[in-house]
Amino acid sequence: GQFHISGGTYTSDPPRNGQLTAQQQAELTDAIVDLGIPEEHATPEDGADAFNATLVVGEGESAVTYPFWEGALEEDAKLRKLVRLLETL
């Protein structure tokens, strides 16, 4: 139930650590299971200036690293749901 979020710059958005509540853990687990192994959402050729992010779910050898571009959130409702839940932490 522990989390670590690193995003933005260290000045505007420093890394955050914490402990999930039981409800947060259940919601995130459900969203991760629902997403499954995500489809690749590579930045399109005309999106060179697009915001890119990397989502890492899990830790150690079981961690899944998933890079995506901002437009993927509009294309993939399951990814959007998981990212929005993480944004509230």
C-alpha positions as CSV (number, residue, x, y, z in Angstrom):
1,G,0.0,0.0,0.0
2,Q,2.9,2.4,-0.2
3,F,3.4,4.8,-3.1
4,H,6.0,7.0,-4.6
5,I,5.1,9.6,-7.3
6,S,7.7,11.5,-9.2
7,G,6.4,14.0,-11.7
8,G,6.9,17.5,-13.0
9,T,10.0,19.3,-11.8
10,Y,11.4,19.1,-8.3
11,T,10.6,22.8,-7.9
12,S,6.9,22.8,-9.1
13,D,6.0,19.2,-8.2
14,P,8.3,17.4,-5.8
15,P,8.2,13.6,-5.4
16,R,5.5,12.4,-3.0
17,N,5.5,9.3,-0.8
18,G,2.7,7.9,1.3
19,Q,0.5,5.1,2.4
20,L,-2.7,4.2,0.5
21,T,-6.0,3.9,2.3
22,A,-7.8,0.6,1.9
23,Q,-10.2,2.3,-0.5
24,Q,-7.5,3.9,-2.6
25,Q,-5.7,0.6,-2.8
26,A,-8.8,-1.2,-3.9
27,E,-9.6,1.4,-6.5
28,L,-6.1,1.4,-7.9
29,T,-5.9,-2.4,-7.9
30,D,-9.2,-2.6,-9.8
31,A,-8.0,0.0,-12.3
32,I,-4.7,-1.9,-12.9
33,V,-6.5,-5.2,-13.3
34,D,-9.0,-3.6,-15.7
35,L,-6.2,-2.0,-17.8
36,G,-4.4,-5.3,-18.0
37,I,-1.3,-5.2,-20.2
38,P,-1.7,-1.8,-21.9
39,E,-1.5,-1.3,-25.6
40,E,1.4,0.8,-26.8
41,H,0.5,4.5,-27.2
42,A,3.6,5.8,-29.0
43,T,3.8,9.5,-29.8
44,P,2.6,10.1,-33.3
45,E,5.1,11.6,-35.8
46,D,3.3,15.0,-35.8
47,G,3.4,15.0,-31.9
48,A,7.0,15.8,-31.4
49,D,6.2,18.5,-28.8
50,A,3.6,16.3,-27.0
51,F,3.9,15.7,-23.3
52,N,5.3,12.2,-22.6
53,A,4.9,10.3,-19.4
54,T,6.1,6.9,-18.0
55,L,3.9,4.9,-15.7
56,V,5.6,2.3,-13.6
57,V,3.2,-0.2,-11.8
58,G,4.7,-2.5,-9.2
59,E,8.3,-2.8,-8.1
60,G,11.4,-4.9,-8.7
61,E,11.2,-7.7,-11.2
62,S,7.4,-7.6,-11.4
63,A,7.3,-3.9,-12.3
64,V,5.6,-3.0,-15.6
65,T,6.9,0.2,-17.2
66,Y,4.6,1.9,-19.6
67,P,5.5,5.0,-21.6
68,F,2.7,7.0,-23.2
69,W,1.9,10.3,-24.7
70,E,-0.8,12.7,-23.6
71,G,-3.2,11.9,-26.4
72,A,-3.4,8.3,-25.2
73,L,-5.5,9.5,-22.3
74,E,-8.2,10.5,-24.7
75,E,-7.9,7.3,-26.7
76,D,-7.8,4.8,-23.8
77,A,-10.5,5.2,-21.1
78,K,-8.9,2.5,-18.9
79,L,-5.5,4.2,-18.9
80,R,-7.2,7.5,-18.3
81,K,-9.0,6.1,-15.2
82,L,-5.8,4.8,-13.7
83,V,-3.8,8.0,-14.3
84,R,-6.6,10.1,-12.9
85,L,-6.7,8.0,-9.7
86,L,-2.9,8.3,-9.4
87,E,-3.2,12.1,-9.9
88,T,-5.3,12.4,-6.7
89,L,-2.6,10.9,-4.5
